[in-house]
Amino acid sequence: MEAERKAWHGEVEGRQVSLAGAEEKRAQLDAEVARHSNAIGLGMPSFSEIALRTTTAASGETM
């Protein structure tokens, strides 16, 4: 890396901190995906399904 060759220690440290933050965020996202894939369906409609039914029913009404 150019920063290492030119002994820009602050730049190298900044990049390492950024990389560590990105790796931590990726680990959080991976954990969230794993939690969602292990979810059990309870047969309850989601908010988007309820909202879709409500808007579909409302648009089908005539005045």
Stockholm file with secondary structure:
# STOCKHOLM 1.0

chainA/1-63         MEAERKAWHGEVEGRQVSLAGAEEKRAQLDAEVARHSNAIGLGMPSFSEIALRTTTAASGETM
#=GR chainA/1-63 SS CHHHHTTCHHHHHHHHHHHHHHHHHHHHHHHHHHHHHTCCCCSCCCHHHHHHHHHHHHHHCCC
#=GC SS_cons        CHHHHTTCHHHHHHHHHHHHHHHHHHHHHHHHHHHHHTCCCCSCCCHHHHHHHHHHHHHHCCC
//
